[in-house]
């Protein structure tokens, strides 16, 4: 047995077949749900895997998941892993041109898609020569275009529930497409063994990874049930799928909703006695605070042990508001990426006063991006990670060469985040280098200014970007969504508020008010939209 995700999952199934593995709430508020034990989920994945193999798909070929959250999503990922196919996440917000790019860039041979996306899939198909096998989840609308596909239920029924798959390898691939903040999406290629240790903590996020593959099931068999992990963002983002596998590796329950509805998330936490929720920043945490202060006041969250964020930070202001309502919950700002897995976790004193400070793992360093040598104390460099890192970007040797390197016999990935490190090894993340604003020679990182803005009582959400300035090159612009019912602040009020938290050159020189700050479905910032919005209102 190797560190292969399908082998590891099957070992857990064999250890605790009758434990509940997955709870899926289809339409929040309707009561419609599905529950599967580990044995039932395993059999469902086996059926789909055998169908895909019977349809002629070969080990190493790529299958896209163009789906909302659902049993079918995790079932399909597991089926791919079992059949040695490579699962590829597809952003369900993409329109035709973006889909054509991703389908072609990823060399998709098969696609599983929600019926709601039939029209978009049909429009992209004529330009995707390699895509030959399609599965549709759910009935199409009456006016949906007719495309050659197999209904998911038919495919599932046609396959054997038994295993009987070819021998697998730790070298089998898992690809995570990441959109980032600029440019077209990139497919991050992970060996499954590397992903297991870098993104799934070697089977134990508390810091005690397994020493051999068989040990995972031994730990599960020796432990009890009772924990429930709730990945709230879309499974199409790597964080939620990896959170689900972390739960599987503990032999515990995964709870998912089709879409993120804050009030229903709280109801589900109460009903399912959820232990841990993962989300993305203030965009997901703040609506929970609003609901707990409003219609869901008094919801029983006593089962909740932790709320963690990856991909965007929970600001000090919103964390404090949630902590006041749910005082016994541990709030964790985790730091990582599709290219690195986990890098570390924010310190207790991380915040506007000291910056976003991280306790990083031993594989994470701050390096000079030109020489790859570690920077000195207090010097600015870029975060990098070594050891269990991806092989590179699929179909993009140029970007692979820019991002991945070898040093001292180890593989490294150079991340986009600028940072410093102090004498105690604590890393302060300054922000994405690609979003850094150069104003009169001074560097301003948007995340720091956004934290200050969101501590203003009338600001609900904010993004910060640079706009051209004839004197300074660029000036800092704040795109702000005002809290409902609050009076819109003017630029002077925003500047007065920020002066108590930021150096003068970081203070916004332009304020743009918007009905809604644009973010991805997982809550990540859309800086391209922010820059275009700020530029239009000059």
C-alpha positions as CSV (number, residue, x, y, z in Angstrom):
1,X,0.0,0.0,0.0
2,X,1.3,3.5,-0.9
3,X,0.2,7.0,-0.1
4,X,-2.5,6.9,-2.7
5,X,-5.8,8.7,-1.8
6,X,-8.1,6.0,-3.1
7,X,-6.1,3.3,-1.2
8,X,-6.2,5.4,2.0
9,X,-9.9,6.0,1.7
10,X,-10.7,2.4,1.1
11,X,-8.6,1.4,4.2
12,X,-10.8,3.8,6.3
13,X,-14.0,2.3,4.8
14,X,-12.8,-1.2,5.7
15,X,-12.1,0.0,9.3
16,X,-15.4,1.7,9.9
17,X,-17.9,0.7,7.1
18,X,-21.0,1.5,9.1
19,X,-20.0,5.0,10.3
20,X,-21.8,7.9,8.7
21,X,-19.5,9.5,6.1
22,X,-21.5,12.2,4.3
23,X,-24.5,14.3,5.0
24,X,-25.8,16.4,2.1
25,X,-28.5,19.1,2.4
26,X,-29.7,19.6,-1.2
27,X,-32.0,22.7,-0.8
28,X,-31.5,24.4,2.5
29,X,-34.8,24.9,4.4
30,X,-36.7,22.2,2.5
31,X,-35.5,19.3,4.6
32,X,-34.2,17.4,1.5
33,X,-31.0,15.5,2.4
34,X,-28.9,12.4,1.7
35,X,-26.9,10.4,4.2
36,X,-24.3,7.8,3.3
37,X,-22.2,5.5,5.4
38,X,-18.6,4.9,4.5
39,X,-19.6,1.6,2.9
40,X,-22.4,3.2,0.9
41,X,-20.2,6.1,-0.3
42,X,-17.5,3.6,-1.3
43,X,-19.9,1.4,-3.3
44,X,-21.4,4.5,-5.0
45,X,-17.9,5.6,-6.0
46,X,-17.1,2.1,-7.2
47,X,-20.2,2.1,-9.5
48,X,-19.2,5.3,-11.1
49,X,-15.5,4.3,-11.5
50,X,-16.5,1.1,-13.2
51,X,-18.8,3.0,-15.6
52,X,-16.0,5.4,-16.5
53,X,-13.6,2.5,-17.2
54,X,-16.3,0.7,-19.2
55,X,-16.8,3.9,-21.2
56,X,-13.1,3.6,-22.3
57,X,-11.5,6.1,-20.1
58,X,-7.9,5.2,-19.3
59,X,-5.6,5.8,-16.3
60,X,-4.1,9.2,-16.4
61,X,-6.9,10.8,-18.5
62,X,-8.6,13.9,-17.1
63,X,-12.2,14.3,-15.9
64,X,-13.7,17.7,-15.2
65,X,-16.1,18.3,-12.3
66,X,-18.5,21.2,-13.4
67,X,-20.8,20.9,-10.4
68,X,-22.4,22.5,-7.4
69,X,-21.8,20.9,-4.1
70,X,-23.4,17.5,-3.8
71,X,-22.9,13.8,-3.1
72,X,-22.1,13.5,-6.8
73,X,-19.1,15.8,-6.5
74,X,-17.3,13.8,-3.8
75,X,-18.5,10.5,-5.3
76,X,-16.9,11.6,-8.7
77,X,-13.6,12.6,-7.1
78,X,-13.4,9.2,-5.4
79,X,-14.4,7.4,-8.5
80,X,-11.6,9.2,-10.4
81,X,-9.0,8.3,-7.8
82,X,-10.2,4.6,-7.8
83,X,-10.0,4.3,-11.6
84,X,-6.7,6.3,-11.7
85,X,-8.3,9.1,-13.6
86,X,-7.3,12.7,-12.8
87,X,-10.0,14.8,-11.2
88,X,-10.0,18.5,-12.4
89,X,-12.2,21.1,-10.7
90,X,-14.1,23.5,-12.9
91,X,-15.3,26.9,-11.7
92,X,-19.1,26.8,-12.2
93,X,-19.2,30.6,-12.7
94,X,-17.2,30.4,-15.9
95,X,-18.9,31.5,-19.1
96,X,-18.3,30.0,-22.5
97,X,-14.9,31.4,-23.4
98,X,-13.5,30.6,-20.0
99,X,-14.9,27.1,-20.1
100,X,-13.4,26.5,-23.6
101,X,-10.0,27.6,-22.3
102,X,-10.1,25.4,-19.2
103,X,-11.6,22.3,-21.0
104,X,-8.8,22.6,-23.6
105,X,-6.0,23.5,-21.3
106,X,-6.8,20.6,-19.0
107,X,-7.1,18.2,-21.9
108,X,-10.5,16.9,-20.5
109,X,-11.5,13.5,-21.8
110,X,-14.7,13.4,-19.7
111,X,-17.0,15.9,-17.8
112,X,-19.5,15.5,-15.1
113,X,-21.8,18.6,-15.0
114,X,-24.9,19.8,-13.3
115,X,-28.0,20.1,-15.6
116,X,-28.2,23.8,-14.8
117,X,-25.0,24.3,-16.9
118,X,-26.2,22.4,-20.0
119,X,-26.4,25.5,-22.2
120,X,-22.9,26.6,-21.3
121,X,-21.4,23.1,-21.7
122,X,-23.2,22.8,-25.1
123,X,-21.8,26.1,-26.3
124,X,-18.2,25.1,-25.3
125,X,-18.3,21.6,-26.7
126,X,-17.7,22.3,-30.4
127,X,-14.2,23.7,-29.6
128,X,-13.1,20.9,-27.2
129,X,-11.9,18.1,-29.4
130,X,-10.7,15.7,-26.7
131,X,-13.8,15.8,-24.6
132,X,-15.7,12.6,-25.5
133,X,-17.7,11.4,-22.5
134,X,-20.2,13.5,-20.6
135,X,-22.4,12.8,-17.5
136,X,-25.2,15.1,-16.6
137,X,-26.4,15.4,-13.0
138,X,-30.2,16.0,-12.7
139,X,-32.9,16.6,-15.3
140,X,-32.3,19.4,-17.8
141,X,-34.7,22.3,-18.2
142,X,-37.3,22.0,-20.9
143,X,-35.6,24.5,-23.2
144,X,-32.0,23.1,-22.7
145,X,-30.0,22.2,-25.8
146,X,-29.8,18.6,-26.7
147,X,-26.3,17.2,-26.2
148,X,-24.9,13.7,-26.3
149,X,-24.5,12.7,-22.6
150,X,-25.3,10.0,-20.1
151,X,-27.5,10.7,-17.2
152,X,-25.6,10.4,-13.9
153,X,-28.1,8.0,-12.4
154,X,-27.9,5.7,-15.4
155,X,-24.1,5.7,-15.3
156,X,-24.1,4.9,-11.6
157,X,-26.6,2.1,-12.0
158,X,-24.5,0.5,-14.8
159,X,-21.4,0.0,-12.7
160,X,-20.4,-2.7,-10.3
161,X,-20.4,-1.8,-6.6
162,X,-17.3,-3.9,-6.0
163,X,-13.8,-2.7,-6.2
164,X,-11.5,-4.7,-8.5
165,X,-9.4,-1.8,-9.8
166,X,-5.8,-1.7,-11.2
167,X,-3.0,-1.2,-8.7
168,X,-2.5,2.4,-7.9
169,X,0.5,4.6,-7.1
170,X,1.6,7.4,-4.9
171,X,2.6,9.1,-8.2
172,X,-1.0,9.2,-9.4
173,X,-2.0,12.9,-10.1
174,X,-4.5,15.2,-8.6
175,X,-4.9,18.5,-10.4
176,X,-6.3,21.7,-8.7
177,X,-7.1,24.6,-11.1
178,X,-6.6,27.9,-9.5
179,X,-7.8,31.2,-10.9
180,X,-5.7,33.4,-8.7
181,X,-6.3,37.2,-8.9
182,X,-4.9,37.8,-12.4
183,X,-4.7,35.8,-15.7
184,X,-6.2,32.6,-16.9
185,X,-6.6,29.6,-14.5
186,X,-3.6,27.3,-14.0
187,X,-3.7,23.6,-13.2
188,X,-1.5,22.7,-10.2
189,X,-0.2,19.1,-10.6
190,X,0.1,17.2,-7.3
191,X,1.5,13.8,-6.8
192,X,-1.0,12.2,-4.4
193,X,1.7,11.4,-1.8
194,X,2.8,15.0,-1.8
195,X,-0.8,16.3,-1.5
196,X,-1.4,13.9,1.4
197,X,1.4,15.4,3.4
198,X,1.3,19.0,2.3
199,X,-2.5,19.6,1.9
200,X,-4.0,16.9,4.1
201,X,-1.4,17.1,7.0
202,X,-0.4,13.4,6.6
203,X,-3.6,12.3,8.1
204,X,-3.4,14.5,11.2
205,X,-3.7,18.4,11.3
206,X,-2.5,18.4,14.9
207,X,1.0,17.7,13.8
208,X,1.4,14.0,14.1
209,X,1.4,12.6,10.6
210,X,1.2,8.9,9.9
211,X,4.5,7.1,9.4
212,X,3.2,4.5,7.0
213,X,0.0,4.3,5.0
214,X,-1.6,1.4,7.0
215,X,-1.4,3.5,10.1
216,X,-4.2,5.8,8.9
217,X,-6.9,3.1,9.2
218,X,-5.4,1.8,12.5
219,X,-5.9,5.3,14.0
220,X,-9.4,5.5,12.7
221,X,-10.3,2.1,14.1
222,X,-8.9,3.0,17.5
223,X,-10.7,6.3,17.7
224,X,-14.4,7.1,18.0
225,X,-17.0,8.8,15.9
226,X,-18.8,12.0,16.8
227,X,-17.0,14.8,14.9
228,X,-18.6,16.6,11.9
229,X,-16.6,18.8,9.4
230,X,-18.6,21.3,7.4
231,X,-16.7,22.8,4.4
232,X,-18.9,25.8,3.6
233,X,-17.3,27.0,0.4
234,X,-17.9,25.4,-3.0
235,X,-16.2,22.0,-3.4
236,X,-14.8,23.3,-6.8
237,X,-12.3,25.2,-4.7
238,X,-9.5,23.0,-3.4
239,X,-9.9,24.0,0.2
240,X,-13.3,22.4,0.6
241,X,-12.5,19.2,-1.2
242,X,-9.3,18.8,0.9
243,X,-11.3,19.6,4.1
244,X,-13.6,16.7,3.2
245,X,-10.7,14.3,2.8
246,X,-9.2,15.5,6.1
247,X,-12.5,14.4,7.7
248,X,-12.5,11.1,5.8
249,X,-9.0,10.4,7.0
250,X,-10.3,10.8,10.6
251,X,-13.2,8.5,9.8
252,X,-15.6,11.3,10.6
253,X,-18.7,12.9,9.0
254,X,-18.6,15.5,6.2
255,X,-21.6,17.9,6.0
256,X,-22.2,19.9,2.9
257,X,-24.8,22.3,1.5
258,X,-25.5,22.8,-2.2
259,X,-24.9,26.5,-1.9
260,X,-23.9,28.9,0.9
261,X,-26.9,30.3,2.7
262,X,-25.8,31.8,6.1
263,X,-29.0,31.1,7.9
264,X,-29.1,27.5,6.8
265,X,-25.5,27.0,7.7
266,X,-26.3,28.0,11.2
267,X,-29.3,25.7,11.3
268,X,-27.3,22.8,10.0
269,X,-24.5,23.4,12.6
270,X,-27.2,23.1,15.3
271,X,-29.0,20.1,13.8
272,X,-26.0,18.1,12.9
273,X,-23.9,19.0,15.9
274,X,-21.1,20.3,13.7
275,X,-17.6,20.4,15.2
276,X,-15.6,22.4,12.7
277,X,-16.6,24.8,9.9
278,X,-14.2,25.9,7.2
279,X,-14.9,29.1,5.2
280,X,-13.2,31.9,3.4
281,X,-12.7,35.2,5.2
282,X,-15.1,37.9,6.2
283,X,-17.3,37.4,3.1
284,X,-18.6,34.2,4.7
285,X,-18.1,35.0,8.4
286,X,-19.8,38.4,8.5
287,X,-23.2,37.1,7.2
288,X,-23.1,34.5,10.0
289,X,-22.6,37.4,12.5
290,X,-25.5,39.2,10.9
291,X,-27.7,36.2,11.1
292,X,-26.8,35.5,14.8
293,X,-27.6,39.1,15.6
294,X,-30.9,38.8,13.7
295,X,-33.2,36.0,12.7
296,X,-31.0,33.2,14.0
297,X,-30.3,34.8,17.4
298,X,-30.1,32.1,20.1
299,X,-29.1,29.3,17.7
300,X,-27.4,26.5,19.6
301,X,-23.8,26.4,18.5
302,X,-22.4,24.6,21.5
303,X,-21.1,21.7,19.4
304,X,-18.9,24.0,17.4
305,X,-15.2,23.8,18.3
306,X,-13.5,25.7,15.5
307,X,-14.1,28.0,12.6
308,X,-11.2,28.2,10.2
309,X,-10.5,30.3,7.1
310,X,-8.2,29.8,4.1
311,X,-7.8,31.8,1.0
312,X,-8.8,35.1,2.7
313,X,-8.3,36.2,6.3
314,X,-11.0,36.8,8.9
315,X,-10.4,40.4,10.0
316,X,-9.8,41.2,13.6
317,X,-13.1,43.2,13.7
318,X,-15.4,40.5,12.4
319,X,-13.6,37.8,14.4
320,X,-14.3,39.9,17.6
321,X,-17.9,40.2,16.6
322,X,-18.3,36.5,16.1
323,X,-16.3,35.7,19.3
324,X,-18.7,37.8,21.3
325,X,-21.6,35.8,20.1
326,X,-19.9,32.4,20.2
327,X,-17.2,32.8,22.9
328,X,-16.0,29.2,23.1
329,X,-15.1,28.7,19.5
330,X,-11.6,28.7,18.2
331,X,-11.1,31.1,15.3
332,X,-8.2,30.1,13.0
333,X,-6.7,32.1,10.1
334,X,-4.9,29.4,8.2
335,X,-2.5,30.2,5.4
336,X,-1.8,28.2,2.3
337,X,-2.4,27.9,-1.4
338,X,-3.2,25.5,-4.2
339,X,0.5,25.5,-4.9
340,X,1.8,24.8,-1.4
341,X,-0.9,23.1,0.7
342,X,-0.6,24.4,4.2
343,X,2.1,26.9,5.2
344,X,1.0,27.9,8.7
345,X,-1.5,29.6,11.0
346,X,-1.9,33.2,12.2
347,X,-0.5,34.0,15.6
348,X,-2.8,35.3,18.4
349,X,-1.4,38.8,18.1
350,X,-1.9,39.0,14.3
351,X,-3.9,42.0,13.3
352,X,-3.8,45.6,12.1
353,X,-1.3,46.7,14.8
354,X,1.4,44.1,14.0
355,X,0.3,42.8,10.6
356,X,-0.7,39.3,9.4
357,X,1.8,37.2,11.4
358,X,2.2,33.5,10.9
359,X,3.7,30.5,12.7
360,X,4.9,28.6,9.6
361,X,5.9,25.0,9.3
362,X,9.6,24.0,8.9
363,X,9.2,23.7,5.1
364,X,8.2,27.3,4.6
365,X,10.9,30.0,4.2
366,X,11.1,33.6,3.0
367,X,13.6,33.8,0.1
368,X,15.0,36.3,-2.3
369,X,13.1,35.7,-5.5
370,X,16.2,36.4,-7.6
371,X,18.6,34.1,-5.9
372,X,16.3,31.8,-3.9
373,X,18.5,32.4,-0.8
374,X,16.8,33.0,2.5
375,X,16.5,36.7,3.4
376,X,17.8,38.2,6.5
377,X,15.8,39.2,9.5
378,X,13.4,42.0,8.5
379,X,14.2,41.9,4.8
380,X,11.4,41.6,2.3
381,X,11.2,38.4,0.2
382,X,8.7,35.9,-1.1
383,X,7.3,32.9,0.7
384,X,8.6,29.6,-0.6
385,X,8.0,26.0,0.4
386,X,10.1,22.9,-0.1
387,X,9.6,19.1,0.1
388,X,6.1,18.0,-0.6
389,X,5.3,20.5,-3.4
390,X,3.5,20.1,-6.8
391,X,5.3,19.0,-9.9
392,X,4.3,22.2,-11.7
393,X,1.5,23.7,-13.8
394,X,-0.2,21.5,-16.3
395,X,0.5,22.4,-19.9
396,X,2.5,25.5,-18.9
397,X,6.3,25.0,-18.8
398,X,6.9,28.7,-18.8
399,X,5.0,29.5,-15.6
400,X,6.3,26.2,-14.1
401,X,9.9,27.5,-14.6
402,X,9.0,30.8,-13.0
403,X,7.3,29.3,-9.9
404,X,9.1,26.0,-9.1
405,X,12.8,25.5,-8.6
406,X,15.4,23.1,-7.2
407,X,17.7,24.0,-4.3
408,X,20.0,21.8,-2.2
409,X,18.5,18.7,-3.8
410,X,14.9,19.6,-2.8
411,X,11.9,20.8,-4.9
412,X,10.6,24.2,-4.0
413,X,7.6,26.4,-5.0
414,X,7.9,30.2,-5.0
415,X,4.6,31.7,-3.8
416,X,3.2,35.1,-4.8
417,X,3.1,36.5,-1.3
418,X,5.7,39.0,-0.1
419,X,6.8,38.6,3.5
420,X,9.4,39.3,6.2
421,X,10.7,37.0,9.0
422,X,11.7,38.1,12.5
423,X,14.4,36.7,14.8
424,X,11.9,34.2,16.3
425,X,11.0,32.8,12.9
426,X,7.5,34.5,12.8
427,X,6.6,35.5,9.3
428,X,4.7,38.6,8.6
429,X,2.8,38.4,5.3
430,X,2.6,41.7,3.5
431,X,0.4,40.6,0.6
432,X,0.5,39.4,-3.0
433,X,3.3,41.0,-4.9
434,X,1.1,41.2,-8.0
435,X,-1.4,43.5,-6.1
436,X,1.2,45.7,-4.4
437,X,0.6,49.4,-5.0
438,X,3.7,51.5,-5.6
439,X,2.9,55.1,-4.6
440,X,5.8,57.5,-4.8
441,X,8.2,54.7,-4.2
442,X,6.4,53.4,-1.1
443,X,4.9,49.9,-1.3
444,X,1.3,49.4,-0.1
445,X,-0.2,46.0,0.2
446,X,-4.0,46.0,-0.1
447,X,-4.8,43.4,2.6
448,X,-3.4,45.7,5.3
449,X,-5.5,48.7,4.2
450,X,-8.6,46.4,3.8
451,X,-8.3,45.3,7.5
452,X,-8.3,48.9,8.6
453,X,-11.2,49.8,6.4
454,X,-13.3,46.9,7.7
455,X,-12.9,48.1,11.2
456,X,-14.9,51.2,10.4
457,X,-18.5,50.6,11.8
458,X,-20.2,51.6,8.5
459,X,-18.0,49.5,6.2
460,X,-19.4,46.0,5.4
461,X,-16.7,45.0,2.9
462,X,-13.8,46.6,1.0
463,X,-11.2,45.9,-1.6
464,X,-8.2,48.1,-2.2
465,X,-6.4,48.7,-5.4
466,X,-4.1,51.2,-7.1
467,X,-5.2,53.8,-9.7
468,X,-2.9,55.9,-11.9
469,X,-1.7,59.2,-10.4
470,X,0.4,61.8,-12.4
471,X,2.5,62.7,-9.4
472,X,2.9,59.5,-7.4
473,X,2.6,56.9,-10.2
474,X,-0.3,55.3,-8.3
475,X,-2.6,56.2,-5.5
476,X,-4.5,54.0,-3.1
477,X,-8.2,53.6,-3.9
478,X,-10.8,51.9,-1.7
479,X,-13.8,50.2,-3.1
480,X,-16.3,50.0,-0.3
481,X,-19.6,48.3,0.3
482,X,-21.5,50.2,3.1
483,X,-23.3,48.3,5.8
484,X,-27.0,48.1,5.3
485,X,-28.8,50.9,7.0
486,X,-25.6,52.9,7.6
487,X,-25.0,56.4,6.2
488,X,-22.4,56.3,3.5
489,X,-19.1,57.6,4.8
490,X,-17.2,60.2,2.7
491,X,-13.5,60.1,1.9
492,X,-12.5,62.4,4.8
493,X,-14.2,60.1,7.3
494,X,-12.5,57.1,5.9
495,X,-9.1,58.8,6.0
496,X,-9.6,60.0,9.6
497,X,-10.5,56.4,10.6
498,X,-7.5,54.9,8.8
499,X,-4.9,57.5,10.2
500,X,-5.2,55.8,13.6
501,X,-4.1,52.5,12.1
502,X,-2.0,53.1,9.0
503,X,1.0,55.1,8.0
504,X,0.1,58.2,6.0
505,X,1.2,56.9,2.5
506,X,-1.2,53.8,3.0
507,X,-4.3,55.9,3.5
508,X,-6.8,55.8,0.7
509,X,-6.8,58.8,-1.6
510,X,-9.9,57.8,-3.4
511,X,-13.2,56.2,-2.3
512,X,-15.6,54.4,-4.5
513,X,-18.9,53.2,-3.0
514,X,-20.5,50.1,-4.5
515,X,-23.7,48.1,-3.9
516,X,-21.7,44.9,-3.6
517,X,-18.0,44.0,-3.4
518,X,-17.3,41.3,-6.0
519,X,-15.8,38.1,-4.7
520,X,-15.6,34.5,-5.9
521,X,-18.2,32.0,-4.6
522,X,-15.6,31.0,-2.0
523,X,-15.1,34.6,-0.8
524,X,-11.8,35.4,-2.5
525,X,-11.2,38.9,-3.6
526,X,-11.7,39.9,-7.3
527,X,-9.0,42.5,-7.7
528,X,-9.5,42.8,-11.4
529,X,-13.1,44.0,-10.8
530,X,-11.9,46.4,-8.0
531,X,-9.3,48.0,-10.3
532,X,-11.8,48.4,-13.2
533,X,-14.4,49.8,-10.8
534,X,-12.0,52.3,-9.3
535,X,-10.7,53.3,-12.7
536,X,-14.1,53.9,-14.2
537,X,-15.0,56.5,-11.5
538,X,-12.0,58.8,-12.0
